[in-house]
């Protein structure tokens, strides 16, 4: 879900430009802000999960990501869509380290390798 969301917007850019009446600069921010925020918060939110718990971080990340997705779908302007994609990036940065920590704690040995591979 996290990786798909980073790339799927690229396919929709022409329609987004047309529907929201935005320029190329705003379209670039719509596609890039998610990845920038995701990368910027990934390590920090991973540490938050270490301190406060991986399950709490995972649930929090899903809620934030879902809120950003709803806001993205309802965005009336390019600026609102950039903001919503920012929120999605924060949620994604919480989901990924929490997911990896949960898989690591849940599985042992060969099962762990298979789980990470999946």
C-alpha positions, 0 to 999 in steps of 0.5 A: 500500500505504501509503495503503490501510493508513492507511484500511483499518483504519477499515472493520474497526474494528467487528470489531476492537472486538468481537474484541479486546474494546476500547473506543473510545479504543483503537480510535481509537489503532489507527486514528490511530497509523499516520498520526501515526507516518508523518507524524512520521518521514517527513522524518527517514527521507527524510534517512536515505535521502539519507545511507545510500542509497535502496535500503537505506531501501526494503528496510529499510522493506519489512521493518519494514512487513511485520513490523508487518503480521504483528504486527498480524494476530497481535495478541492485544489492543488494546495489541499492535495499537496497537504493531504499527500503530506499527511499520507507520507507521515502515516506511511512513515509510521506504518513501515517500521511498525510492520517490519517490527511486528513481522520480526517479533511474530515470526522465527527462523525460516518463517521470518524470512518467508514473511519478510519475503512476502 
